[in-house]
Amino acid sequence: MGILSDNRGLSAVIADVADVAGYIWQKGWGERNGGNITVNITSLASPAWASQPALTEPIAIGCTLPYLKGQYFYAKGTQKRMRDLCKAPMHNGSIIRITDDAAHYVIIADEAVLPTSELPSHLMVQNYLLQSGSSYTATLHTHPIELVAMSHSDEFLQSEHLTQTLWSMIPETLAFAPLGIGVVPYQLPGSIQLAQATLEMIDRYDVVLWEKHGTFAVGKDIMDAFDQTDVLNKAAMIYLRARSMGFVPKGMTRQQMTQVQEVFNLPKKRG
């Protein structure tokens, strides 16, 4: 019997993870094994999980994250493909428990699928979310084509300039990604340095763009993290389509964007 048995809440969360993995594959954002998903599922844990035999010896995270002690996460597996995860999430990901020293984790279900190599980035952000009292539970890393393309231009490596450009393309971008997008200069994928740089940005922005690599988003759930990435990339698509037609899009004015912020009472910091 799998860990999803008789746990409707957890089954629903994993179903959303599978749906998002499918969307990412369909959009071309998850080539081969590209992209990662991590969701804090501690609120859905059964008391029996505490005595669930570990399928692995403790595995080092690479840092100590005190707010994660005893927490449970679903994590996409390393070398696992989004196109496979959408069909069989528990064969292409696993549930992990953070050990009492907050520096290691063990896999408890359903199979000993090792999590993504970028797990430190995800867990450092998850630790920050708990520390700050945030209601956000999900982290998503993927490779949105148009946003990554824009990161190859020095013009768009300034967070505020990129944010204003994307916000101005369509009102929904401002409405659904009201904190905008931050830019992290290129760092080695999977490195602690990348995780730390992401952590510095995620407090101020909805989504972080890793230069020449991809995006990292947080959300109240995995669908929320996907939606924020999706609306920002849609704005990037509009911008690049206009440029391919031979003109620079005018975009909404500062006054028009301010009106959207005020009428819809959009947040200016993470809740």
Secondary structure as UniProt FT lines:
FT   TURN            3..6
FT   HELIX           8..27
FT   TURN            32..33
FT   STRAND          36..40
FT   HELIX           42..44
FT   HELIX           47..51
FT   STRAND          59..60
FT   HELIX           66..68
FT   TURN            69..70
FT   STRAND          72..77
FT   TURN            78..79
FT   HELIX           82..85
FT   TURN            86..87
FT   TURN            89..91
FT   STRAND          93..98
FT   TURN            100..101
FT   STRAND          104..109
FT   TURN            117..118
FT   HELIX           119..131
FT   TURN            132..133
FT   STRAND          138..142
FT   HELIX           145..150
FT   TURN            151..152
FT   HELIX           154..156
FT   HELIX           159..167
FT   TURN            168..169
FT   HELIX           171..176
FT   TURN            178..179
FT   STRAND          181..184
FT   TURN            189..190
FT   HELIX           192..202
FT   TURN            203..204
FT   STRAND          207..210
FT   TURN            211..213
FT   STRAND          214..219
FT   HELIX           222..244
FT   TURN            245..246
FT   HELIX           254..263
FT   TURN            264..265
//
